[in-house]
Amino acid sequence: MAMNVIVKYVEGRKTMTKDRPTIFQNRRTLQERNQMRKTMVAHILKSEFKQEFKTCRILVGDRFFNVDLMSEDDEIAVKIINPHRATHEKISSGKFQHILSAILVLRSLDSKKKILIFTNKKMHEKFLSSISSMPRPICDTIDEIELSWIPLSDEFDNCEYSEPTTNFRINPDSFRQTGWNNE
C-alpha cells in the first residue's frame, strides 16, 4: 500500500505529515464487525417478527438520529449495543452514557415496540446491574424499552473487540428478551 506524504508550509516552516493507515485500521475493522453484527441481528429479528429490518435516520424535533434497525412498518425500532474494551467489573461511564443515549433515542420514537439489544451477555448483565442501582430518573429511562441480548460476541468474557460467531444460524433461542428487574 502506498503512503501519501503531504508537505505543508506554515509561515516559513515546513511541516510534514503522512497518512498512516495503521492508525485507522482498527477503527475500520471495528466498524466492519459492528456492521456484521447488525446484519446478523437483522436476520434474527426477521425470523422473530416476520418482516425486514433496515438502518434508517429519523427526524426527532429538529435533529436526525440513527436507528440501527427499523421494521418495514416502522412499528419496531432497535438500537444495538456492541461490546467494548472492558478491564473493570463495571461498564465505563462513557459506554454507560452511550447506552443511555441510545435509550433516549428509542424513547423519542413513535414506534410501538422499542428494543435495546446487547450482543454480549456480560455487558447486558453489567448494564442491568448498573441501571438498577441508579437514582429513579435514570433508572426509569428503561421503562418503555425492551432489553434483550443476542449472543453474538460472547467468545471473550472481557468484552474486548470480539469477533461475531462465524457459524451463525438462526434458532428460536437466539433472541432473548429480559426485563431489568427479572433477575
N, C-alpha and C positions, 0 to 999 in steps of 0.2 A: 504494500500500500504506500503510495507516495505521500510525503509530508509536504504541506504547503507552508512556506515561510513568508511571513509578512513583515516588511520593514517599514517603520513609521519614523517620520522626522517630527520631533516635538521641540520647537523653539531652539533650533541649533543642535539638539541632541538627537542621536539616532537610537531608537529602541527596537528590539527585535522580539517578535513573538512567533510562536509556531503552533499549528493545530496539533493537538496531541490526542489521537483517537482513544488512547488508553484511559483518559480521564472520563470519557463518556461511554465507554464500552459497558461498564457495569450498569449504568442507567438504561442503556438500550436493552440489555439483556433482561433487566428487571421489568421494563415495560412489555417486552415480549412475553415473559412469564405471566404477568398480570393479564395480558390480552388472552393468553391461552386459558387461564383460569376463568375469565369472563365467558369465553366460548363454551367451556365445559359446564359452567353454571347455567348458561342459557339452554343447553341441551337438557339438563336435568329439569329445569323449570318447564320446558316444552313438554316433557314426558309427564310431569306432575299436573300441569294446568291445561294441556292440550291446545296450546297456542304459541305463536312465535314471540320471541323477546329480542328487542334491539336496543342499542345505546341511543340516547337522544339528549337534546338540550331543551330545557323547559324554561319558559319565562315566568318568573315569580316576582310580582311587583315590577320593578324596572331593571331587574337583574336576570341573567341567564345562568342556569345551573345544569351541570351534567348529571344525568341519571344513568347509572351503569346499565340497567336493563329495564325496559318498559314493555308491557304486553301490548299486543296489537290493538286491543280495545281501550288502552290507557287505564284500565282498572287495577293493574298490579304494577307497582313501582318497586325497584330493587336497588339497593346500594350494596356493594361488595367490599368487605374488609379483608385485605390480604395480609399475610404475615409481615413482620418487620424484624429488625435485629433487636433481640432482647437479651440482656445479660442479667436482668433483675427478675424478682418474683412478680413485680407489678408492671403494668403497661406504662410506658413513658408518658409524661404529661403531654408531649406533642402528639403522640398517637391517640391518647385518650381524647384530646381536643379535636383531632381529625374525625374520630368516631362520632363525637357529639355533633360536629358539623354535618356529617352525613345524616344523622338522625333529624336534625333541624330541617335539612333539605327535604327529607321524606315527609315530615310533619306538615310542611308548607304546600304539599301537592294535594290535588283533588282526588287522587286515586283512592278506591275503596280499600285496597289491600296494600300495605306498606311493609316491606320485608328488608331487614338488615341481615345479610348473610356473611358469616365468618367462614374463611376457608381453612382455618386452623383451630382445632379443638381447644388447645391450651390458651390461645388468645381469647377465644369465646368465654372460657371459664374465668380467665383473669378479668375480662370486662364485666361479667356478671357479678363477680366478687367486688370489684371497684365501684360499680354503679350502685349496688345495694347499700354501700356504706356512705354514700354521698348525701348531702342535705336534700330535703324534699324538692326544691325547684329543679335540681339537676337529675335526681332520681326519677322524677315524674316525666322527664323527656321521653322515656321509652314506653309510656302508657299506650299509645296508639300504634306502636311498632311491633311487628312480629320478629323476634330474634330467632335465628336459626344458624346451623353450621352444616357445611357440606365438606366432608373430609377429603380435601384435595392437597393439603400442604402439611400433613401430619408426620412426614418422614423424620423430621428433626424436632425433638422436644424443645429446643431453644429458639425455635421460630426463625432461624437465620435463613435468608434467601433460599428457601427450599424449592425444589423443582416439583411441579404438579406430577401426580402419578402418570405413568406412561401407559399402563394397561387399563385405562379408563373404560368403564362400561356403566350403562345406566341400570340401576336396580332400585327396587322400591325403598330400600333403606338409605339411599343417597341423600335424601332431603330430610333433615331432622329439625323439626321446629321445637323450640323450647321457650319457656317463659322464665323471666329472670327470677321469679320467686318460687319456682317449682323444684327447687333442689332438695 
